[in-house]
Amino acid sequence: MAETDNLVKILTDNDQSAEHAIDRALDAIRKHLGMPIAYLSEFVGNESVFRHVAAPGLEDLIKVGDARSLDDVYCRHIVEGRLPNLIPDTSDVPLAADMPVTQAVPIGSHASIPILLDDGSVYGMFCCLSPEPNDSLNARDLETMKLFAGLATEQVRRSSRQKTQRIETQQRVRQVLDDSAFRIAFQPIVDTFRSQTLGYEALCRFQAEPIRTPDIWFAEAERVGLGEELEVAAIARALESIPLLEDGQYISVNASPKTIQSAAFKGVMKTVPPSSVLLEITEHAVIEDYDAFLRDIAPMRAAGLKLAIDDAGAGHSSLRHILQLGPDFLKLDMSLVRDVDQDISRRALISALLYYARETGAQIIAEGIETQAELDVLKRLGVTRGQGYFLGRPGYDLPDRSLEMKNTGS
């Protein structure tokens, strides 16, 4: 009864990884059938490659990564019906008895179930074997074997689907990179008292199918190992517009800490004046080693690069970023700015951040300003820089300063 309960638990336990579930299934069926070896194989070309193995003490005979030609083992014969799924005694089955592998291993008894993918193709085999014949093996044992093979099949299919999705995602993101299928919109950052444009935040907008928000594209790229490349490509495109800026203006770009520390990002920064760049680090970005990060960006900051903490006030991580990085700017999260004219708690938190900024020499930028009332309250609090639809919507073109100079005769 205890053994049956254990088998049921393995089959129904959802709190385990696919790899662990298969390993547990192999070990359980091996013990249930009284066989010393169980494995799950994958067919790769003309080979059967062992992906999971449960054979304690027999690692010299079989281990993960080993492979055998499909011409030499039972697998193909079982799939094509020339050998049965369950063989209690291989000496009773002429085809099995005549195969060299039967004597070489040796194989006295054998049980095997093909693992089929969603499209019906054969992935590999779920097998148990013993050097000794076992005449007690019967149809009920084969049904139990099928239950565990079904568990393994589901895990293999899930992994196969994930692999397929990953490949499709990589191809999709790679196509965006190869075609440069994105544009950069620029939203003005404004002096709230003088209505003067101080700089522009660069916002990446994707043109490729499927049409989705930028955060989804960047998250997807990160999941398949292309996050850094996509971030750097977007930043490089944004910084191409630096020559169009008026004196003293800057372009603000978003980047993850990993990208900022990359050789590719540093290479881009060597092509532009660092004083024309404001680098935003989101509150959600994880920095494993603040000291190492600061040392890494110190040369760029010494050359004029400004640092901002984005989404300030959105969560506890931003406070740590603020304290550890000593940024030049704090960008108030729009959740603080929205309806600030009607919420005393928002005003109190903004006042606290303003006090910190004054004490440390940092500047505050309020994001997401959408009404005159919000702007008026922020100005009364002392916020001198703002961004939002009320102050200026994103646009794809910056004013061409060369044309302005030509028109004024400069």
Salt bridges, closest charged atoms under 4 A:
GLU3 OE2 - HIS32 ND1 3.12
ASP13 OD2 - LYS9 NZ 3.65
ASP13 OD2 - ARG24 NH1 3.29
GLU19 OE1 - HIS52 NE2 3.34
ASP23 OD1 - HIS52 ND1 2.83
ASP27 OD1 - ARG30 NH2 2.85
ASP27 OD2 - LYS31 NZ 3.10
GLU42 OE1 - ARG51 NE 2.75
ASP66 OD1 - LYS63 NZ 3.31
ASP71 OD1 - ARG76 NH1 2.74
GLU80 OE1 - ARG82 NH1 2.62
ASP118 OD1 - ARG157 NE 3.85
ASP118 OD2 - ARG161 NH1 2.82
ASP141 OD1 - HIS32 NE2 3.99
GLU143 OE2 - LYS146 NZ 3.58
GLU154 OE2 - ARG161 NH2 3.26
ASP178 OD1 - ARG174 NH1 3.89
ASP191 OD2 - ARG194 NE 3.03
GLU201 OE1 - LYS331 NZ 3.03
GLU220 OE2 - ARG172 NH2 3.10
GLU220 OE1 - ARG212 NH2 2.83
GLU222 OE2 - LYS258 NZ 2.83
GLU229 OE2 - ARG174 NH1 2.87
ASP247 OD1 - ARG401 NH1 2.93
GLU280 OE2 - LYS331 NZ 2.75
GLU283 OE1 - HIS284 ND1 2.91
ASP296 OD1 - LYS266 NZ 2.90
ASP328 OD2 - ARG301 NH2 3.07
ASP343 OD2 - ARG346 NH1 2.37
GLU367 OE2 - LYS331 NZ 3.36
GLU370 OE2 - ARG338 NH2 3.49
